Amino acid sequence: DNYRNNYRAFFKMMYREQEILRNSKHIIGRTDWDYYITRVLASNSKYYHCDEILRDCFYKNAGKWKPHRREKQIVLTVTGSSFYKGIETVCQALFELQSIGVDVELRVAGISRSDLIVKVVKKKLGRKYPQKGIIYLGKINEIRIVEHLIESDIYVMSSHIENSPNNLCEAMIIGIPCVATHAGGTGTLLIDKIDGLLLQDGDPWAMAGAIMEILQKTELAKQYSINARNKTLKRHNKINISVNLLHIYKEIIMSRGEG
């Protein structure tokens, strides 16, 4: 398992997915991004919008985040070892914050310190890789993720490639203020300066500045928290999604003359 082999595997999957889309007649999606690209890659298809149901424990803990009063600020990200998840952006953002005296700790769920991606990021950033303040939590279950979301001050999503990241939706429904890169369909999920802050992908200085903005403006953070929670509770309503999905299936069956 290395990034050269991963690249080759993605290259093969690219052609397979293009062929599948080219022959697809019905597409279910969730964001403006997947709508736009399927109008080109699946130009003969009909598009249906249907949101996703999240894991139960995130509904049970919706809105439980509250602002913390402490000197050290905690930034949380839930990511993976894939090179397109942008963990190097978060690490350099932490370095930039620490270099101007901001007392902040980064907690990373989903990867361990021994993972290959950590070695790659250290080599890429060089002296700009933080020497302190990063805790790699490894792979943890959803209960622990909820606990860390409630304990933290800001959630950061740094992906270079995304459609509708569940980790961002889960953070939003808990109510923690969010900073995210404007990649793929992220802009459909989180509206900039209403539900949180959206940034240009791969910009650690802007990410550091956005984190400071939320840390310094408590009332703004609270408003982002409320707006994001309300939006996600509505968007990920289980009953509405189930009814919508059944309606889509019925419409597809009827269009095939099998109804």
RORO-675658 format. One record per residue: residue in one letter; x, y, z of N, C-alpha, C, CB in turn. Coordinates in steps of 0.001 Angstrom, whole numbers, plus 500000, padded with zeros to 6 digits. Atoms other than C-alpha are relative to their C-alpha. Glycine has a CB too. Layout:
<pts>
aXYZXYZXYZXYZ ...
</pts>
This chain:
<pts>
d500848498810500000500000500000500000500884501240500000499040500005501226 n499254498745500079501689503181498795499288500910499016501486499760499572 y500736499021500795500667506333496965500176499793498499500439501394500372 r499826500300501417502111505234493634498959498972499548501431499478499726 n500999501023500325499900502125493658498579500551500104500160498791500928 n501312499377499866496935504171494884499672500842498772499944500863501266 y500196499179501198497409506552491970499607499127498802501283500801499680 r500309500913501108497392503667489502498584499434500131501024498850499952 a501349500537499775494244502239491098498939501047499676499844499522501457 f500950498922500310492449505609490898499919500245498493500407501300500723 f499975499776501449493527505963487269499090498987499291501454499896499456 k500861501036500579491819502660486421498538500254500350500427498604500492 m501374499746499576488717503561488453499383501166499238499954500276501496 m500494498841500738488446506855486574499309499567498714501148500965499685 y500580500441501260487813505109483261498754499145500230501031499220499193 r501161500835499689485446502597484854498795500863500377500331499022501143 e501100499124499586483378505353486482499459500807498824500463500945501112 q500460499256501170483253507347483249499092499140499126501194500504499183 e500821500909500804481892504304481435498648499741500668500740498670499775 i501247500221499269479300503648484147499081501212499863500287499710501489 l500808498781500095478131507270484118499461500208498588500826501214500424 r500409499797501391478002507392480334498759499175499658501148499639499052 n501131500891500290475476504529480355498892500069501047500489498579499890 s501009499888498950473466505633483390498824500861499541500620500587501275 k501219499262500378469874506797482881499408500771501179498952499034499441 h500538499356498802469121507819486465501132500230500994498870499140500640 i498956499632499048471398509627488938499353500602501243501011500998499363 i500414499383498738470716510341492612501205500722500581499437498933501010 g498888499217499459472866513127494042499543500912501118500655500818498903 r500289499205498818473088515635496871500461501448499905500628499368501181 t499407498668500025475000518725495794499940500617498607501442499941500479 d499905499327501300475266521317493044501137499413499184500205501515500182 w498831500520500700478667519868492207499687498697499258501139499776500986 d500261501259500706477465516335491454498898500165498947499607498902501003 y500983499708501048474485517766489557500693500513498747498966501031500494 y499345499390501160476730519852487310500861498991499241500860501185500444 i499099500899500723479286517150486541499247498851499332501052499443500949 t500751501076500646476659514495485815499233500489498773499034499373500991 r500625499480501219475060516823483264500944499839498805499611501487500180 v499001500201501052478287516279481312500388498534499883501243500850500272 l499519501380500024479479512800482294498875498983499865500788499712501250 a501167500869500189475956511308482291498917500839499325499488499393501376 s500835498980500655474361513664479797498616499509499613500691500505498775 n501319500541500359471459511318478968499189499572501219500164498817499064 s500662500460498778470454510775482587499048501050500553501034499637501054 k500854499106499225467727512252484762500563500069501407498508499517500008 y499387499795498682468954513720488048498919500141501068500914501252499990 y500901499921498853467182513273491396500803500430501224499286498635500253 h499318499569498773468125515063494602499467499204501183499808501527500240 c500393500706498775468123512989497784501152500067500986499608498515499703 d498958499863498991470068513737500947500243498681500723499628501087501002 e499591501210499301471722511196503243499555500003501464501506499840499919 i500270500168498577470754509838506650501322499788500720499028498810500257 l498780500113499219473504510243509226499883498875501033500312501331500693 r500008501027498964474470507826511978499200500470501223501444499639500409 d500969499678498944472029507683514913500556500877501113499479498738500597 c499485499289498830474340508994517626500163501496499734501333499405500426 f499863498569500297474749512332515801498654500713500134500570500204498580 y501324499422499749470981512937515882499755500124501504498893499136499343 k500242500005498554470889512022519565500766501115500707500391498649500594 n499168498968499380473612514577520325499954501323499252501426499524500086 a500118498771500789472454517308517932499904501224500909498771499929499075 g500055498744499261473120520782519277500642499982501368498613500402500149 k499417500101498655475095519630522315501295500800500172500269498554500322 w498774499203499862478181521713521521499698501332500661500659500229498629 k500092498700499354478653524752523731501396500631500028499410499871501445 p498680499349499949481477527365523773500736499648501284499855501524499885 h499176500344498846484374526552526114500776501225500468500967498845499657 r499207498911499435486136528967528435501311499423500523499219500741501136 r498685500519499630489819528020528545501048500675499139500066498455499842 e498928499345500746493178529257527373500366499219498753501226500175500878 k499633500815501161494126526360525091498759499690499168500693498688500447 q501100500268500918491858526084522056500239498680499275499838501154498986 i499871501312500639491158522694520474499317500015498633499392498891500896 v500514500135501365490743522207516725499942498515499676500896500777498961 l500186501412500323489368518852515563499803499824498507498805499418500767 t500313500406501361489452517215512152499865498488499968501087500486498999 v500178501439500227488189513779511105500360499747498552498523499517500326 t499465500147501348490088512565508078500417498559499751501189500946499783 g499501501321500337491707509584506393501406500123499455499079499301498984 s498613500000500455495085508589505041500153500328498524500617498671500274 s499918499670501418494213509511501450500689501346499805498598500020499369 f499217498780500228496459512188499959499134501187499641501010499773498908 y500861498888500403493474514264498789499173500570501155499075499550498895 k500759499497498846492132514875502308500573501297500579499961498941501084 g499493498671499664494412517888502787500509500186501417498952500973499762 i499554499860498618495804517147506239501215500923500110500331498631500584 e498826499113499950498978519066505308499595501467500162500844499833498727 t500484498623499851496902522270505092499710500320501460498738500222499152 v500325499797498583495664521852508658501274500070500840499084498867500515 c498754500005499233499139521043509961500752501316499846500889498839499560 q499303498724500175500664524152508405499217501148500620500242500276498518 a500817498971499341497739526257509625500307500033501500498482499735499763 l499641500071498582498545525038513149501369500639500237500003498532500487 f498669499405499887502204525988512619499920501528499951500919499478498878 e500115498553500148501220529491511484499366500633501243499176500342498750 l500633499488498788498960529972514514500976500003501168498766499168500350 q499043500091498900501622528784516943501124501025499841500585498586500078 s498900499058500242504201531068515294499655501421500421500379499987498534 i500402498654499546502153534137516308499438499953501428498944500604499034 g500316500077498582501518532893519833498606499531500353500203501296500591 v501340500515499707498039531365519529500133498603500616499114499960498702 d499908501276499288497700528498522025498893499079499504499899500207501545 v501001500853500622495937525853519981500544498586499863499581500558498625 e499658501421500133495928522057519888499169499393498876499760499232501341 l500691500670501108495046519989516812499821498528500331500784500167498669 r500295501424499819493327516637517265499541499427498658498906499779501110 v500259500605501307493241514360514220499441498602500202501290499956499136 a500618501327499913490804511441514182500041499339498626498530500097500522 g500012500744501259491101508748511525501365499525499554499411500839498931 i498655500451500338494876508448511230500861499953501257500638500925498938 s499065500147498885497720507428513545501337500632499636500188498509500371 r498705499367500229501152508974513953500901499158499105500690500260501321 s499145500903500782502717505913512287499534499837498554500052498642500665 d500517500159501354500601506172509114500893500702498984498576500542499910 l499151499474501068502343506877505821499721501469499717499807499191498734 i500348498616500327500441510130505264500705500983500936498479500198500077 v499324499120499039502037511613508413501453500189499591499914499421501439 k498616499910500457505521510826507121500107500885498756500558498597499706 v500005499200501225504658512365503746499817501476500316498894499525499052 v500262498604499631503277515539505340501212500619500693498766500092500915 k498798499493499329506343515921507588501077500361498986500543498961500995 k498992499743501024508607515677504554499618501194499141500194498768499124 k500463498901500849506489518083502511500140501348500703498544499774499591 l500003498726499282506223520774505193501376500377500552499001499945501132 g498670499694499472509752520469506557499912500745501328500796500828498989 r499978499235498750510326523138509204498644500570500365500997501119499900 k501339499476499707506677524219508921499050498921500527499407500631498748 y500799501017499320505468520947510389500095500261501505500489498543499637 p499965499650498568504466521700514019500749498955500832498574500155500537 q499237500898499130506808520235516616499223499622501252501317500643500391 k500833500302498840504077520210519244498546500326499652500472500804501261 g501399499601500139500316520469519607499157499161499069499944501372499544 i500808500897500842499183517593517341499802498675500726500678499768498609 i500337501299499417497389514569518777499295499170498945499109500158501273 y500613500922500957496685511704516377499201498963500777501079499314499095 l500897500852499217493686509814517713499837498604499409498647500654500117 g500216501280500664493771506940515210498545499829499603500435498853500901 k501385500283500389490574505286514063499154499795501254499923498747499074 i500874500079498830487827505824516625498553499860499543500168501251500907 n501398500204500383484130504949516640499208501304500098499355498923500884 e500803498780500078481282507417516227499694500597501374498706499712499276 i500252499483498647480673507688519985501153500883500446499796498842501005 r498828499200499634484233508928520557500088501254499134501288499166499859 i499994498818500870483927511256517549499058501065500561499587499621498550 v500959499060499401480837512841519119500614500662501233498680499274500380 e499383499458498786482708513260522414501047501054499659500638498876500825 h498958499045500395485632514984520683499392501249499358500990499337499027 l500662498837500589483286517235518685499475500940501090498845499552499084 i500554499192498909481609518410521890501120500650500819499108499131500914 e498883499491499202484977518877523656500807501080499275500915498858500382 s499139499108500790486578520891520810499354501367499799500314499369498638 d500466498636500228486252524549519850499627500267498539501064500978500436 i500235499807501428486347524362516035500191498676499283500946501083499416 y499789501156500869485925521655513424500531500496498658498676499179499812 v499396499613501275488072521844510278499925498838499017501469500448500200 m499966500969501095487570519996506985500864500592498896498551499660499476 s498970499417500865490534520450504633500144499316498646501312499960500701 s499870500828501200489829518158501667500283500812498732498741499193499805 h499775499451501337491147518910498182498903499530499042501394499586499470 i501049500595500833488452516669496647498881499541500916500549498808499138 e501149500411499192484949516169498067498735500057499149499854500902501261 n501344499740500516481289515858497206499157500486501174499368498714499326 s500784499610498812479136515799500344500580499276501208498467499659499823 p499301500688498910481449514939503249499131499799501233501233500774500382 n500799500314498817479584513157506029500617500576501266499841498496500143 n499364499495498774482185514259508573499643501465500257501525499845499909 l500396498596499831481304517913507940498547500096500453500201500783498684 c501417499991499610477558517218508174499828499572501452499183499076499081 e500082500468498609478092515338511441500465501075500973500839498729500190 a499538498900499153480064518244512886498950501108500066501334500562499476 m501000498932500049477404520727511770498787499678500858499563500245498566 i501198500350499236474556518793513394500279500014501505499483498619499575 i499612499875498592476469518648516704500008501470500412501394499362500245 g500047498568499739476735522425516417501341500665500187499194500243501185 i498678499394499861480502522962516583500262500911498798501108498904500119 p499695499113501129481596525970514450500986499346499035500569501334500506 c499229500727501011483101524731511190500727500929499036499089499080499222 v499214499388501069485813525837508784500249498908498976501357500623500535 a499866501034501026485909523978505457500544500575498707498659499326499744 t499541499594501322487614524127502093498841499903499014501196499128499534 h501062499976501005485380524992499157500387499044498872499764501455499453 a499647501047500956485934521690497338498760499208499641501094499068500571 g501134500800500440483358519872495246498681500556500476500148498592500476 g501337499597499577479924519997496850499915500638501368499124498840499979 t500006499457498648480983521507500164499186501287500100501418500254500460 g500730498733499989479493524885499216498495499841500025500379500804498814 t501438500269499891476046523281498985499623499713501446499595498814499099 l500279500407498620476297521976502549500147501150500987500922498868500401 l499673498936499053477800525006504287500108501313499238501325499690500767 i499980498692500650477090528587503220500976500908500749498568500631499959 d498952499175499408480055530890503824499418501189500766500952500495498916 k500361498904499114479618533382506700498546499956500467500261501300499313 i501341500224499454476169531967507514500014498761500898498955499838498855 d499933501252499249476747528370508620501399499714500521499536498852499137 g498600500223499668480527528647509062500848500764499006500354498486499991 l499110499313500922483513529684506973500528499038498939501162500643500760 l499446500762501118484522528387503522501272500670499516498976499878498845 l498702499485500408488099528756502277500415499424498660501053499689501052 q499376500563501198490042528325499090500809498780500398500900501049499283 d499295501242499717491479524820498978501517500218500035499641498942498955 g498545500010499947495113524408500030500649501263500505500518499719498681 d499461498723499514495556527804501721500111499968501525499103501190499544 p499866500124498539496960527276505258499911501337500721501315499339500342 w500046498689499346497236531016505984498548500454500170500802501048499183 a501417499662499889493550531613505220499315499118501033499304499861498640 m500588500901499007492675528555507295500356500453501409500475498556499770 a499588499505498688494694529881510226499225501261500363501513500280500022 g500743498772499743493002533277509875498542499741500311500106500922498822 a501401500344499746489527531691509741499828499401501385499486499022498941 i500043500571498651490262529696512889500075501115501045501158498987500205 m499893498869499073491340532899514644498714500817500040501170500897499607 e501249499228500076488187534674513446498935499403500910499484500050498551 i501022500661499185485956532112515130500393499991501473499770498565499511 l499549500031498606488083531849518266499834501351500683501455499567500070 q500036498658499420488062535613518785498597500587500078500875500917499202 k501340499425500049484383536236518018498980498962500481499659500483498559 t500838501020499378482328534156520424498559500052499512500033500152501499 e501391499880500434478934535511519381499823499526498568499526501441500131 l500036500481501385479711534834515737500046498479499968501173500587499187 a499899501461499922480719531268516619498673499381500427501110499590500981 k501299500504499546477426530776518459498971500044498877499501500812501202 q500969499873501081475443532021515463500255498965498911500045501406499409 y499667501058500958477306529710513085499509498649500515501527499956499742 s500413501261499378476589526866515511498496499777499842500381499988501491 i501466500110500085472836527557515588499547499798498559499329501256500587 n500406500082501410472527528069511825500333498633499409500685501106499179 a499569501286500545474499524926510979499154498863500542501469499752500318 r500815501058499385472575522754513440498595499976499403499921500198501528 n501355499940500548469178523954512200499948499520498553499463501420500091 k499973500408501409470156523459508569500164498494499860501130500716499260 t499750501426500144471481519933509056498856499152500551501290499632500694 l501154500743499494468530518800511174498900499909498944499456500663501273 k500997499990501069466256519782508307500465499179498806499702501433499565 r499477500675501187468505518469505526500076498491500183501373500540499656 h499799501426499762469110515085507172498832499373500768501297499781500764 n501194500558499366465564514455508421499718498597499444498777500934499778 k500103501402500432465168510668508322498716499710499235500084499083501198 i501300500281500632461479510593507448499931500621498614498843500529500871 n500050499326501299461744513149504656500880499315498967500419501449500147 i499078500676500921464738511362503124499420498663499553501379499788500665 s500582501317500336463010507960503275498849500147499010499503499283501279 v501137499765500889459837509304501649500484500421498616499064501073500588 n499463499515501266461839511096498962500647498869499205501014501115500247 l499319501094500689463932508018498153499002499004499411500951499281500958 l501030500907500520460859505791497805499294500614498793498971499663501100 h500621499299501132459283508410495524500893499920498758499724501480500365 i499062500079501122462425508418493347499973498604499387501432500358500458 y500022501376500503462420504615493090498721499724499202500120499003501166 k501279500219500697458736504585492117500000500685498642498823500518500848 e499972499251501260459300507247489472500889499303498974500494501439500238 i499098500721500912462220505289487989499322498737499469501327499633500717 i500700501224500421460176502062487917498906500313498985499392499281501217 m501063499599500931457252503829486251500562500404498648499189501153500584 s499406499558501268459558505343483639500477498830499161501159500945500260 r499553501207500709460730501837482720498833499133499568500940499188500878 g501172500763500377457172500636482256499799498758500809500075499640498588 e500116501170499144457423498206485159499086500234501174501346499586500491 g500846499677498860454994499933487463498571499609499784500072501451500301 
</pts>
